[in-house]
């Protein structure tokens, strides 16, 4: 019986979404968010659990116009098109240990990427979501995780939005529609 249970064991993973230089500067609590993410990276690494970074192209380049989604383009315009350095994930995270980098082109880290396959291959049954923005790319990636039977958790103090009020609203939406919200300290005790 116990061997059957160990075969059923699923892993946790930390997933950090879109901590690019341009948007981190816009956060009201960017330093605290980054410090909590670094604590989580250290804890997940010590427990030999996967760490996933998600962002645009590592070089900071954007997709060719012919490959861009016209709906998203109307919403966001040519954001970042002339700012490759601002598009890059901040160096503090790129230089931290991680297991996988997901290059995403849309809101969700699962859209047209190999993230689902990676999670299934590594028996990841729970993803702890961090990053920006709580109500956009973090949210939509977590929805897609749930649709793929991967339990999403939102690490509230390792995620952010443009204002405290927006962040609280997005956390409320997350817990209402997707999954539990936890703090960094709660995750450190749980994993």
C-alpha positions as CSV (number, residue, x, y, z in Angstrom):
1,X,0.0,0.0,0.0
2,X,2.7,2.5,0.8
3,X,4.5,1.9,-2.5
4,X,1.2,2.7,-4.3
5,X,1.0,6.0,-2.3
6,X,4.6,7.0,-3.2
7,X,3.8,6.3,-6.9
8,X,0.9,8.7,-6.6
9,X,3.1,11.5,-5.0
10,X,3.0,14.7,-6.9
11,X,5.6,17.5,-6.7
12,X,5.3,21.2,-6.1
13,X,6.9,23.9,-8.2
14,X,7.5,27.6,-7.9
15,X,6.5,29.6,-11.0
16,X,7.5,33.3,-11.3
17,X,5.7,35.2,-14.0
18,X,6.9,38.3,-16.0
19,X,9.3,40.0,-13.6
20,X,10.7,42.1,-16.4
21,X,12.6,45.3,-15.6
22,X,10.1,47.7,-17.1
23,X,7.2,46.4,-15.1
24,X,9.0,45.7,-11.8
25,X,9.7,49.5,-11.7
26,X,6.0,50.2,-11.8
27,X,5.2,48.1,-8.7
28,X,4.3,49.8,-5.4
29,X,6.1,47.0,-3.5
30,X,8.7,45.7,-6.0
31,X,11.5,45.2,-3.5
32,X,9.4,43.2,-1.0
33,X,8.0,41.1,-3.9
34,X,11.5,40.3,-5.2
35,X,12.8,39.5,-1.7
36,X,10.0,37.1,-1.1
37,X,10.6,35.4,-4.5
38,X,14.3,34.9,-3.6
39,X,13.3,33.3,-0.3
40,X,11.0,31.0,-2.1
41,X,13.6,30.1,-4.7
42,X,16.1,29.2,-1.9
43,X,13.5,27.1,-0.1
44,X,12.3,25.2,-3.3
45,X,15.9,24.6,-4.3
46,X,16.8,23.2,-0.9
47,X,13.8,20.8,-1.1
48,X,14.8,19.8,-4.6
49,X,11.5,21.2,-6.1
50,X,11.3,22.8,-9.5
51,X,11.6,26.5,-10.1
52,X,10.2,27.9,-13.3
53,X,10.8,31.4,-14.7
54,X,8.4,32.8,-17.2
55,X,8.8,35.9,-19.5
56,X,9.2,37.0,-23.0
57,X,12.3,36.3,-25.0
58,X,15.5,36.1,-23.0
59,X,17.1,38.6,-25.3
60,X,14.3,41.1,-24.7
61,X,13.1,41.1,-28.3
62,X,9.5,40.9,-29.1
63,X,7.7,38.7,-31.6
64,X,7.8,39.6,-35.3
65,X,4.6,41.6,-36.2
66,X,3.3,38.7,-38.3
67,X,3.3,36.4,-35.2
68,X,1.6,38.8,-32.8
69,X,-2.0,38.5,-31.6
70,X,-3.9,41.5,-33.1
71,X,-6.3,41.5,-30.1
72,X,-3.5,41.8,-27.6
73,X,-1.7,44.3,-29.8
74,X,-4.8,46.6,-29.7
75,X,-4.9,46.3,-25.9
76,X,-1.2,46.9,-25.2
77,X,0.1,48.5,-28.4
78,X,3.8,48.2,-29.2
79,X,4.7,48.0,-25.5
80,X,8.3,47.1,-25.2
81,X,9.0,47.0,-28.9
82,X,11.8,49.6,-28.5
83,X,13.0,48.6,-25.0
84,X,14.7,45.2,-25.1
85,X,16.4,45.8,-21.8
86,X,13.1,46.6,-20.2
87,X,11.6,43.4,-21.6
88,X,14.1,41.2,-19.9
89,X,13.5,39.4,-16.6
90,X,15.4,41.2,-13.9
91,X,19.0,40.0,-13.3
92,X,18.4,39.0,-9.7
93,X,16.1,36.3,-10.9
94,X,17.9,35.3,-14.1
95,X,21.1,34.7,-12.0
96,X,19.2,32.8,-9.3
97,X,19.0,29.0,-9.8
98,X,16.0,27.8,-11.8
99,X,15.1,24.6,-13.7
100,X,13.1,25.9,-16.6
101,X,12.6,29.2,-18.5
102,X,9.3,29.5,-20.4
103,X,9.3,32.0,-23.2
104,X,5.6,33.1,-23.5
105,X,4.0,35.4,-26.0
106,X,0.5,35.8,-24.6
107,X,-1.0,36.2,-21.1
108,X,-0.8,32.5,-20.1
109,X,2.4,30.7,-19.6
110,X,0.7,27.6,-21.0
111,X,-0.3,29.1,-24.3
112,X,1.7,27.6,-27.2
113,X,4.5,26.5,-24.8
114,X,5.7,23.2,-23.4
115,X,4.9,24.1,-19.8
116,X,2.1,21.5,-19.5
117,X,4.3,18.7,-20.8
118,X,7.1,19.8,-18.5
119,X,4.7,19.7,-15.5
120,X,3.3,16.3,-16.4
121,X,6.8,14.9,-17.0
122,X,8.0,16.1,-13.6
123,X,4.7,15.0,-11.9
124,X,4.1,18.6,-10.8
125,X,0.6,18.7,-9.2
126,X,0.8,22.1,-7.6
127,X,2.2,25.4,-8.8
128,X,2.9,28.3,-6.5
129,X,2.4,31.4,-8.6
130,X,4.3,34.7,-8.1
131,X,5.0,37.7,-10.3
132,X,3.2,40.4,-12.1
133,X,0.5,41.2,-12.7
134,X,-1.7,39.4,-10.2
135,X,-4.8,40.1,-12.3
136,X,-3.4,39.4,-15.7
137,X,-0.5,37.0,-16.6
138,X,-0.3,35.4,-13.2
139,X,-4.1,35.0,-13.1
140,X,-4.5,33.6,-16.6
141,X,-1.6,31.2,-16.2
142,X,-3.1,30.0,-13.0
143,X,-6.5,29.5,-14.7
144,X,-4.8,27.4,-17.4
145,X,-3.0,25.4,-14.7
146,X,-6.3,24.5,-13.1
147,X,-7.8,23.5,-16.5
148,X,-4.8,21.1,-16.8
149,X,-5.5,19.6,-13.3
150,X,-2.6,21.3,-11.7
151,X,-3.5,23.0,-8.4
152,X,-2.6,26.7,-8.5
153,X,-1.7,28.7,-5.4
154,X,-1.2,32.4,-5.4
155,X,1.7,33.6,-3.2
156,X,0.2,37.0,-2.3
157,X,3.3,38.8,-1.0
158,X,5.5,37.5,-3.9
159,X,3.0,38.9,-6.5
160,X,1.9,42.4,-7.2
161,X,-0.1,44.8,-9.3
162,X,0.1,48.5,-9.9
163,X,-1.6,49.5,-6.7
164,X,-2.5,47.8,-3.3
165,X,-6.2,48.2,-4.1
166,X,-5.9,46.4,-7.4
167,X,-3.7,43.7,-5.9
168,X,-6.3,43.0,-3.1
169,X,-9.1,42.9,-5.8
170,X,-7.1,40.4,-7.9
171,X,-6.3,38.2,-4.9
172,X,-10.0,38.1,-4.1
173,X,-10.8,37.1,-7.6
174,X,-8.1,34.4,-7.5
175,X,-9.5,32.9,-4.3
176,X,-13.1,33.1,-5.6
177,X,-12.5,31.5,-8.9
178,X,-9.2,29.6,-9.0
179,X,-7.5,28.5,-5.8
180,X,-6.0,29.3,-2.5
181,X,-4.0,32.4,-1.7
182,X,-1.0,31.9,0.7
183,X,1.9,34.0,2.0
184,X,5.6,33.4,1.6
185,X,5.9,32.3,5.2
186,X,3.0,29.9,4.8
187,X,4.6,28.3,1.8
188,X,8.0,28.0,3.6
189,X,6.2,26.1,6.4
190,X,4.2,23.9,4.1
191,X,6.7,22.7,1.5
